[in-house]
Amino acid sequence: MTKITMTVNGKSASGDVEGRTLLVDFLRNDLHLTGTHVGCDTSQCGACTVHVNGKAVKSCTMFAADADGADVQTIEGQANEDGSLNVIQQAFQDHHGLQCGFCTPGMVMAAAELLKNNPKPTEADIRHHLEGNICRCTGYHNIVKSIMAASGQDVSAIAAE
Amino acid sequence: MPKDSGIGASSKRREDIRFLTGTGQYTDDINVQGQAYVHFLRSSVAHGRINSVDTSTAATMPGVVRIFTGADFEGVGGLPCGWQVTDRHGQPMQEPAHPVLAQGKVRHVGDPIAAIVADSASQARDAAEAIVVDIEELSAVIDMKEAVKDGATKVHDDLTSNLCYDWGFVEENKGAVDEAFANAAHVTTLELVNQRLVANPMEPRVAIGEYNRANDESTLYTTSQNPHVIRLLMGAFVLGIPEHKLRVVAPDVGGGFGTKIFHYAEEAFCTFAARQINRAVKWTSSRSESFMSDAQGRDHVTKIELALDADNNFMAIRTDTLANMGAYLSTFAPSVPTWLHGTLMAGNYKTPLIYVNVKAVFTNTVAVDAYRGAGRPEATFQLERLIDKAARELGVDPIALRRQNFITQFPYATPVAVEYDTGNYVATMDKLEQIGDLAGFEARRKKSEANGKLRGLGINCYIEACGIAPSALVGQLGARAGLYDAATVRVNATGTISVMVGAHSHGQGHETAFPQVVAEMLGIDESMIDIVHGDSSKIPFGMGTYGSRSIAVCGSAMVRATEKIINKAKKIASHLLEASEADIELKDGQFSVVGTDKSCAWGDVTLAAYVPHNYPLEEIEPGLEETAFYDPSNFTYPAGAYACEVEVDTATGKVTIERFSAADDFGNVINPMIVSGQVHGGIGQGIGQALLENTVYDENGQLLSGSYMDYAMPRASDVPFFTVDHSCQTPCTHNPLGVKGCGEAGAIGTPPAVVNAVIDALHSGGHTHVTHIDMPVSPSRVWSAING
């Protein structure tokens, strides 16, 4: 067992982990931050996406011990101080970008990274960026639209209903 | 002006708040104090005789609490099948035992042999590796055609063969159908495979069994679409737990698509084991595990024929299918290729004679059961591919051939037992031509060709039967349960409302859409109404969510319960307003006496009901809470027309979806935004089936597509934006909301449109020798078809 300490959503968090403990399991089981989800075991689905030191990372493919000393951001830290939804989260609600919600934390975290590096992405940019995030419910239509809207671009041409 | 509340409003979803902030409560997010964890040791061979299972070393490993094998379930019931199909000769289907843990034999890769319960999940997994299993491998029965041959190895030794049933429908019409074929001016034939799919909701299955020894109560938390069904099946048929001692909770569930309807071994195990060890037992499936334990979908091999007269009218359809059941009968499995498939074979057309034969076959593969569409995608695909093929053979336009044969008079009694209440297939086809800009296709085709790509346009129509189902009817057809649903509307003293419903929301937005209905009926704000679902101890007995039934069946129950509320509320109001009940009108949350300015508010009435000081106690009881159970009188029949445009790169065989349009008729809709989202998702899954997904077993029954490494899920870059429209609305004639349901349409109407488009593209490039390509229409299949 190894003692690790990291910053999670701005707060210090510590625990004892085995060498094989995945970051996602540390977040979910030790820190009780269950918003980050496990949807596969081959690193494809992206439901586990978090930010580690400012980069989107699949937390199922990283050991918790490797995040010792890191700055970790999860879905639980995305809302505004007063609890209201941030721009990306609000866009997802406005444009029905989620149905069952299971892939959603990963989608929001992936979108956050995209918009940080590419503030006005094209439709193709968004779809390409989401290759590591699988959704089974939405057909991606409203997810792409939500991210486009979150970037401040006009989505009125994309059929709503 | 679009509405901003009530029926027809695209109200934003309330459930989004918790999902977007990571505060949803999915089953794996739940932890019970002191819980143990179970890991299932599963068969790595497709067929074998279990000689011994040596758990002695494993039992001593750190953290191991207890190891269970099939022997521990000798006195316990097997997993039941909920639908008994009768064959062509009036005999019941063959129904094998389905033990919770394998007994005697393993029958598919993934069949659970032992269950290791330990203090942690990793300790359980570690101990599993120390279990020594001696299995004598037997030859695996994988190919359905081989499985039904005389002398084939039997999946179940105690059955006479691997044939579950040989079903004919309508058997009495077979002779007339054959005669119509003999006299036809033209016959089109198509052989096809509707490939096996893995549903893959993004949340893998989870179960937590909990036991309270003090009051002998068991609780099961499970990723289910229908908690009451699980409670009934597990309590009555497997574990013998009386219903009042068994609570089943399906909390937030991350997608279902049918796969989470069924009662599974793992949830029975967790419930049973918790009672044995007096500790909660939790199981979380891994994705690879789900590939070998979740019920899979489709898997039909079909030959279908269409007889036409000299004027291109459809005279008869004859279709023969081998339908894979897998190694065991899952809960609804026998009904999918029969009653949910054969009864849709008329499609949108006036074909007077139809005969459907289905042979359901056991093989050494994972069990097959309903998956989004459940039988209707299979029916639609074979029918619409066939019609397209016929159009090409006859040299007629595929839309014109369909229009010529459309049903135009309703109600319409099909030759396959169902009667369509209402529809307008001309309208949805007209709408499709408009929203899909079909007139502009040829110009788009030329542009694609200038860029070195072939472009194709694929059209199809669909109809489906939703809103299952009238209980008496399905009972006659072999269902072992009723298919009504229920709602309790509980009005509180200050006027807020809780509606407890038997339906379950795992993505469909019921927490938002259902209050819209009640709000509209009462004229109060949606925010005053909350939906309670998923917990069998809180909700009346309902059959859950699948078959696009929630709004049609549970929604109708909710309407009936609300009508009872309004009825009683008016009685109270008439007392408060000193008027006769007949003169009381409820509008916008106010009760008024017609023709006067006397009125009182909703809140006045609700308070009076719970503080009955000024109240007609001699006539009515205090309180304001009503329940309704609704048994539908018919299925509902959504229908539509879809158009897909693809580009094909003949050098690589790659197909891209360039444009996709869907014109659906769902009758009335409650929340248009949610409805469109349902269609989008169905289209995404349909494109997945058409181009990408395939569940592959080798000849030894090894599951080659066992994870996302090998099973191609559609991603955002595989699909474009879709154009969906549901403004063509022929309201359902037999439920109070006039709704038809919309959850499965996309998955039903999409695959034929895509494949029709690919064939069209290839033909436009002169590759007219290609008359069909089986799904998934992968680059290698396209390339081989072109060059074959």
Contacts between the chains, C-beta under 8 A, distances in Angstrom:
chain1	res1	chain2	res2	distance
A	18	B	122	7.6
A	20	B	122	7.5
A	28	B	28	7.9
A	28	B	29	7.8
A	33	B	22	7.0
A	34	B	22	7.2
A	34	B	25	7.9
A	34	B	26	7.6
A	34	B	28	7.5
A	34	B	29	3.9
A	35	B	21	7.1
A	35	B	22	1.8
A	35	B	23	6.6
A	35	B	24	7.5
A	36	B	22	7.0
A	37	B	26	7.4
A	37	B	202	7.7
A	37	B	203	7.2
A	37	B	254	7.5
A	38	B	28	7.5
A	38	B	204	7.6
A	38	B	284	8.0
A	39	B	202	4.6
A	39	B	203	6.9
A	39	B	204	7.0
A	39	B	254	7.9
A	39	B	287	6.8
A	40	B	287	4.0
A	40	B	707	7.2
A	40	B	708	5.2
A	41	B	286	4.8
A	41	B	287	4.9
A	41	B	288	5.5
A	41	B	707	6.8
A	42	B	287	7.0
A	42	B	288	7.6
A	42	B	707	4.8
A	42	B	708	5.0
A	42	B	709	5.1
A	44	B	708	3.9
A	44	B	709	7.4
A	44	B	713	7.6
A	45	B	202	6.5
A	45	B	287	7.5
A	45	B	708	6.5
A	45	B	713	8.0
A	47	B	202	6.0
A	74	B	22	6.7
A	75	B	20	7.7
A	75	B	21	6.8
A	75	B	22	3.7
A	76	B	21	6.7
A	76	B	22	4.5
A	76	B	23	7.4
A	78	B	20	7.9
A	78	B	21	7.2
A	78	B	22	7.9
A	79	B	20	8.0
A	79	B	21	5.3
A	85	B	17	7.3
A	85	B	20	6.0
A	85	B	21	7.4
A	89	B	20	4.3
A	89	B	21	7.1
A	92	B	16	6.9
A	92	B	20	5.9
A	93	B	12	5.6
A	93	B	13	6.8
A	93	B	16	4.3
A	93	B	17	7.4
A	93	B	20	6.4
A	94	B	12	6.7
A	96	B	12	7.9
A	96	B	13	6.9
A	96	B	673	5.0
A	96	B	674	6.9
A	96	B	676	7.7
A	96	B	677	5.0
A	98	B	13	8.0
A	98	B	16	6.1
A	98	B	19	5.6
A	98	B	20	7.0
A	99	B	255	7.6
A	99	B	507	3.6
A	99	B	508	7.2
A	99	B	509	7.1
A	99	B	677	6.0
A	99	B	681	6.5
A	100	B	19	7.9
A	100	B	201	7.1
A	100	B	202	7.0
A	100	B	203	7.0
A	100	B	252	8.0
A	100	B	253	6.9
A	100	B	254	4.7
A	100	B	255	4.3
A	100	B	506	5.4
A	100	B	507	3.5
A	101	B	15	7.0
A	101	B	16	7.6
A	101	B	18	7.6
A	101	B	19	2.9
A	101	B	20	7.7
A	101	B	24	5.4
A	101	B	252	6.9
A	101	B	254	6.8
A	101	B	507	7.5
A	102	B	26	6.8
A	102	B	201	7.5
A	102	B	202	4.3
A	102	B	203	4.4
A	102	B	254	3.0
A	102	B	255	6.3
A	103	B	202	4.9
A	103	B	254	8.0
A	104	B	19	5.1
A	104	B	20	6.2
A	105	B	22	5.3
A	108	B	20	6.6
A	123	B	721	7.5
A	124	B	717	8.0
A	126	B	716	7.1
A	127	B	715	7.9
A	127	B	716	4.2
A	127	B	717	4.3
A	128	B	717	5.7
A	130	B	715	6.8
A	130	B	716	4.1
A	130	B	717	7.4
A	131	B	715	5.4
A	131	B	716	7.0
A	131	B	717	5.8
A	133	B	715	7.9
A	133	B	716	7.5
A	134	B	202	6.7
A	134	B	708	7.5
A	134	B	713	5.1
A	134	B	715	6.3
A	135	B	202	6.9
A	135	B	684	7.9
A	135	B	716	7.8
A	136	B	200	5.8
A	136	B	201	5.7
A	136	B	202	5.2
A	136	B	255	5.4
A	136	B	257	7.1
A	136	B	681	7.4
A	136	B	684	7.7
A	136	B	685	7.1
A	136	B	713	7.4
A	137	B	202	7.6
A	137	B	255	5.6
A	137	B	507	4.8
A	137	B	677	7.9
A	137	B	681	4.8
A	138	B	677	6.3
A	138	B	680	5.9
A	138	B	681	5.4
A	138	B	684	7.1
A	139	B	680	3.8
A	139	B	681	4.9
A	139	B	682	7.5
A	139	B	683	5.2
A	139	B	684	2.9
A	139	B	685	7.6
A	139	B	687	7.9
A	139	B	714	8.0
A	139	B	719	6.1
A	139	B	722	6.7
A	139	B	746	7.4
A	140	B	680	7.9
A	140	B	684	6.5
A	140	B	715	7.6
A	140	B	716	4.1
A	140	B	719	5.8
A	141	B	677	8.0
A	141	B	680	4.3
A	141	B	684	7.9
A	141	B	719	7.7
A	141	B	721	5.6
A	141	B	722	5.5
A	142	B	677	6.1
A	142	B	680	6.6
A	143	B	716	6.9
A	144	B	716	6.3
A	144	B	721	7.2
A	145	B	721	7.6
A	158	B	721	5.7
A	159	B	676	7.8
A	159	B	721	7.3
A	159	B	722	7.8
A	159	B	723	5.6
A	159	B	724	7.0
A	160	B	10	7.5
A	160	B	673	6.8
A	160	B	676	7.3
A	161	B	10	6.0
A	161	B	672	4.2
A	161	B	673	5.1
A	161	B	675	7.3
A	161	B	676	4.4
A	161	B	724	7.8
